[in-house]
């Protein structure tokens, strides 16, 4: 096995969170590892091209309907036709950003595991990849959730003869034309795709819980309260909760359109799945040709398993994006920093924390 290449900071992932962290590492004086410098970083990304999760979004997701996009630090999103596909505009923006700030992202590089080199508190973390190993003082994990779609299990799921797919695999409504489609989920994507698919297919919308709709504006005080609630969960080691679970569902343009057309009718979840459809708890049967699981994503953290940070509840304890049980690890885009604006702020905070720790170590060594 080759000797791991040393670097001060490794950023895993080059989506919104990873690029934000890399930008701020540049700002505090670190340089890409192959650019030379006293303190260095490297960004490793599993995708073959820039763009993070945006390059994988469905074609019908337009700039006008993207929810909550926020520009990367130091460079605004260029003007674009609202009808342009987000997967065309935003990956190009990410690529330009990487070039502008000379971030030198290495791709495609898939991280297999992160483990401790030894038990020393100031020791290094080893990062194993399919392109060799690295040794770092700090690891900034920014792997997001897109590669970890969540599909709940229901009895009979494997017997269904129709099509089952997650939002991550959705292409366009055209593939459902003339079919009977069950859309499962209570989030923004579920409602947006329900409205879209209902123009060409018969749709049934099902959720585990009754959505809590709100007419209140999602202003700054509401955002702060929502983030604080998620932050507290992360500090306690609970799995991250969505901001929607705290704020309720807002009346987006597509939700209003679906309501006005009579397709925003919520049904309780089915009890089981059969060959030709689903069976409800009261015994009634609903025929279906397809089930679209708009059931969200889970943080992509399997490569961190060797660190043993998972709590019994399934989360990783962290505060201000720093793992409480492994201070050399930062989690950006996790929990309260999962939004685009949250990721940008977390990237800055993480860089500042790393700068402070490096200075403290330098002073102790002197």
C-alpha positions in Angstrom: 0.0 0.0 0.0 1.3 3.5 -0.9 2.1 6.0 1.8 -0.8 8.4 2.3 -0.2 11.9 0.9 -0.1 14.5 3.7 -2.2 17.7 3.6 -3.6 20.0 6.3 -7.3 19.8 5.3 -9.3 17.5 3.1 -12.7 18.6 1.8 -14.9 15.7 0.7 -17.5 16.8 -1.8 -17.6 19.7 -4.3 -21.2 20.8 -4.0 -22.4 24.0 -2.5 -21.1 23.1 1.0 -17.7 21.8 -0.2 -17.0 24.7 -2.5 -18.0 27.2 0.2 -15.6 25.5 2.6 -12.8 25.5 0.0 -13.3 29.2 -0.8 -13.0 30.2 2.8 -9.9 28.0 3.3 -8.4 29.9 0.5 -9.4 33.2 2.2 -7.6 32.2 5.4 -4.4 31.5 3.5 -4.4 27.8 2.7 -3.5 26.8 -0.8 -4.4 23.7 -3.0 -1.9 21.0 -2.2 -0.3 21.0 -5.7 0.0 24.8 -5.7 2.6 25.0 -3.0 2.2 26.7 0.4 3.0 26.2 4.0 -0.6 25.0 4.7 -2.6 23.2 2.2 -6.0 21.6 1.3 -7.5 19.3 -1.3 -11.0 18.9 -2.5 -12.1 15.4 -3.5 -15.3 14.9 -5.5 -17.0 11.7 -6.5 -18.7 13.1 -9.6 -17.0 13.3 -13.0 -17.9 16.9 -13.6 -18.6 20.1 -11.5 -22.1 20.9 -10.3 -22.8 18.8 -7.2 -26.3 17.4 -7.1 -27.6 20.1 -9.5 -26.2 18.1 -12.5 -28.5 15.2 -11.5 -31.8 17.0 -11.1 -34.7 16.4 -13.4 -34.8 18.3 -16.7 -38.1 20.1 -15.9 -36.7 21.7 -12.8 -36.4 25.3 -14.1 -34.5 28.2 -12.6 -37.9 29.8 -11.8 -38.9 26.8 -9.7 -35.7 26.0 -7.9 -36.4 26.2 -4.2 -34.0 28.2 -2.0 -30.9 28.5 -4.2 -28.2 30.8 -2.8 -25.1 32.0 -4.6 -21.7 30.7 -3.7 -19.6 33.1 -1.6 -17.7 35.7 -3.6 -19.4 35.1 -6.9 -23.1 35.7 -7.8 -25.2 33.3 -9.9 -25.2 34.7 -13.5 -28.4 36.0 -14.9 -30.4 33.3 -16.6 -33.7 32.7 -18.3 -36.2 31.6 -15.6 -37.3 28.8 -18.0 -33.7 27.4 -18.3 -33.2 24.0 -16.8 -31.3 24.3 -13.5 -29.1 21.3 -14.4 -27.8 23.3 -17.3 -27.2 26.7 -15.6 -25.9 25.8 -12.2 -23.3 23.1 -13.0 -21.7 25.6 -15.4 -21.8 28.2 -12.6 -20.0 25.7 -10.3 -17.4 25.0 -12.9 -16.7 28.7 -13.5 -16.5 29.1 -9.7 -13.9 26.4 -9.4 -11.8 28.0 -12.1 -12.2 31.5 -10.8 -10.9 30.7 -7.3 -8.4 28.0 -8.4 -9.8 25.3 -6.2 -8.3 22.4 -8.2 -11.0 19.9 -7.4 -9.8 16.3 -8.0 -12.4 14.1 -9.6 -13.8 11.6 -9.9 -12.4 10.4 -6.6 -14.6 8.3 -4.4 -13.9 8.2 -0.6 -14.1 4.8 0.8 -13.3 5.4 4.5 -12.1 7.9 7.0 -10.3 6.5 10.0 -7.9 7.7 12.8 -4.2 7.3 12.2 -3.7 6.8 16.0 -5.3 7.8 19.3 -3.4 11.1 19.7 -5.8 14.0 19.9 -3.6 16.1 17.6 -3.0 13.1 15.3 -4.1 12.8 11.8 -7.1 11.3 10.0 -6.5 8.9 7.1 -8.8 9.2 4.1 -8.9 6.1 1.8 -10.1 6.6 -1.8 -10.2 4.7 -5.0 -7.3 6.9 -6.2 -5.0 6.5 -3.2 -4.8 7.6 0.4 -4.4 10.9 2.1 -3.4 12.0 5.6 -5.0 15.2 7.1 -5.1 17.3 10.2 -8.7 18.0 9.5 -11.5 16.6 7.3 -14.4 18.7 6.1 -17.2 16.3 5.1 -19.5 17.9 2.5 -21.0 14.9 0.9 -24.6 16.0 1.2 -27.5 13.7 0.7 -28.2 13.2 -3.0 -26.3 9.9 -3.2 -28.3 8.5 -0.3 -32.0 8.4 -1.3 -34.4 7.0 1.3 -37.2 4.6 0.4 -39.2 3.2 3.3 -40.1 -0.5 3.3 -43.7 -1.7 3.0 -44.9 -5.3 2.9 -45.2 -6.7 -0.6 -42.9 -4.0 -2.1 -41.0 -6.6 -4.1 -44.2 -8.0 -5.7 -45.3 -4.7 -7.4 -45.3 -5.2 -11.2 -45.3 -1.5 -12.0 -42.5 1.0 -11.9 -41.0 2.2 -8.6 -38.6 5.0 -8.5 -37.2 7.7 -6.2 -37.1 11.4 -6.9 -33.4 11.0 -7.5 -34.2 8.8 -10.5 -37.0 11.0 -11.9 -36.5 12.3 -15.4 -39.8 13.9 -16.6 -43.5 13.5 -16.4 -43.6 12.1 -20.0 -42.7 8.6 -18.8 -45.9 8.5 -16.8 -48.3 9.7 -19.6 -51.6 8.0 -19.4 -50.7 6.0 -16.3 -51.9 5.8 -12.7 -49.2 7.2 -10.4 -49.0 7.2 -6.6 -46.8 10.1 -5.3 -45.5 9.4 -1.8 -44.1 12.2 0.4 -44.9 15.4 2.1 -42.0 17.6 1.0 -41.5 20.3 -1.6 -40.4 17.8 -4.3 -43.5 15.6 -3.7 -45.9 18.5 -4.3 -43.9 20.0 -7.2 -43.8 16.6 -9.0 -47.4 15.8 -8.1 -48.4 19.0 -9.9 -46.2 18.3 -12.9 -47.2 14.6 -13.3 -50.9 15.3 -12.8 -51.0 17.1 -16.2 -50.4 13.8 -18.0 -51.4 11.1 -15.6 -53.9 10.1 -12.9 -52.3 10.9 -9.6 -52.9 10.0 -6.0 -50.9 11.8 -3.3 -50.1 9.9 -0.1 -48.3 10.9 3.1 -47.7 9.4 6.5 -48.8 12.5 8.3 -51.2 15.2 7.4 -49.1 18.1 6.0 -49.2 21.3 8.1 -49.8 24.1 5.7 -48.9 27.7 6.7 -49.6 31.1 5.1 -46.9 32.7 7.2 -43.9 34.1 5.4 -40.7 32.2 6.0 -38.9 35.4 7.2 -35.6 35.8 9.0 -37.0 35.1 12.6 -38.8 32.0 11.3 -35.6 30.8 9.6 -33.5 31.4 12.8 -36.0 29.5 14.9 -36.1 26.6 12.4 -32.3 26.3 12.2 -32.0 26.5 16.0 -34.4 23.5 16.3 -32.4 21.4 13.9 -29.1 22.5 15.6 -30.3 21.3 18.9 -31.2 17.9 17.4 -27.7 17.6 16.0 -26.0 18.6 19.3 -27.9 15.7 21.0 -26.9 13.2 18.3 -30.4 12.8 16.8 -30.8 12.3 13.1 -31.2 15.6 11.2 -34.8 16.8 10.7 -35.9 18.8 7.8 -36.7 22.5 8.2 -40.2 21.8 6.8 -40.8 19.6 9.8 -40.3 22.7 12.0 -41.9 25.4 9.8 -44.7 23.5 8.0 -45.4 23.5 4.3 -45.6 26.9 2.6 -48.0 27.6 -0.3 -45.6 27.6 -3.2 -46.8 28.5 -6.7 -46.9 24.8 -7.7 -48.8 23.9 -4.5 -51.4 26.6 -5.3 -51.7 25.4 -8.9 -52.2 21.8 -7.8 -54.8 22.9 -5.3 -56.7 24.9 -7.8 -56.7 22.0 -10.3 -58.1 19.7 -7.6 -55.1 17.3 -7.5 -53.7 18.4 -4.1 -55.8 15.9 -2.2 -53.9 14.1 0.5 -54.6 10.4 1.3 -53.2 8.4 4.2 -50.4 5.9 3.5 -51.2 2.5 2.2 -50.7 -0.5 4.4 -49.1 -2.8 1.8 -48.2 -3.1 -1.8 -49.5 -5.8 -4.2 -48.8 -6.7 -7.8 -51.2 -4.2 -9.4 -51.4 -1.5 -6.8 -51.7 -0.8 -3.0 -53.9 -1.9 -0.2 -55.2 0.7 2.2 -55.5 0.1 6.0 -59.3 -0.2 5.6 -58.9 -2.9 3.1 -59.7 -0.9 -0.1 -57.5 -1.4 -3.1 -56.0 1.4 -5.3 -54.7 0.3 -8.7 -51.4 1.9 -9.8 -48.9 1.7 -12.6 -46.1 3.5 -10.8 -45.1 4.6 -7.3 -42.9 7.7 -7.0 -41.1 7.8 -3.7 -40.6 11.5 -2.8 -39.5 10.4 0.6 -36.3 12.4 1.0 -32.6 11.6 1.5 -30.3 10.6 4.3 -26.9 12.1 4.9 -24.2 10.3 2.9 -21.9 9.3 5.8 -21.1 5.6 5.3 -17.4 6.4 4.7 -17.2 7.9 8.3 -18.3 4.6 9.9 -14.7 3.7 11.0 -14.7 6.7 13.3 -17.5 5.2 15.3 -19.4 8.5 15.8 -23.0 7.3 15.3 -25.1 7.6 18.4 -27.8 5.0 19.3 -30.3 7.4 17.8 -28.5 7.3 14.5 -27.0 10.8 14.3 -23.6 12.3 14.8 -23.2 14.8 17.7 -22.0 18.1 16.3 -22.1 21.8 17.2 -21.4 24.6 14.8 -20.6 22.0 12.2 -17.8 20.4 14.3 -18.2 16.8 15.5 -18.2 16.8 19.2 -16.7 13.3 19.5 -14.0 13.9 16.9 -13.0 17.6 16.7 -10.8 17.0 13.7 -14.0 16.3 11.7 -16.3 19.0 10.4 -19.7 18.3 8.9 -20.9 21.0 6.4 -24.2 20.6 4.7 -25.4 18.4 7.6 -28.4 19.3 9.8 -28.7 23.1 10.1 -26.3 23.8 7.3 -28.1 21.6 4.8 -29.6 24.6 3.0 -27.6 26.5 0.4 -27.3 29.6 2.6 -26.6 27.5 5.6 -23.8 25.7 3.8 -22.2 29.0 2.9 -22.2 30.3 6.4 -21.0 27.0 7.8 -18.1 27.0 5.3 -16.9 30.3 6.7 -17.3 29.2 10.3 -15.4 25.9 9.7 -12.5 27.7 8.0 -12.2 30.1 10.9 -12.3 27.2 13.4 -9.5 25.4 11.5 -7.4 28.7 11.3 -7.8 29.1 15.1 -6.8 25.5 15.9 -3.8 25.7 13.6 -2.6 28.8 15.3 -3.1 27.3 18.8 -1.1 24.3 17.7 1.6 26.5 16.3 1.9 28.5 19.5 2.1 25.4 21.6 4.9 24.0 19.3 6.8 27.2 19.6 
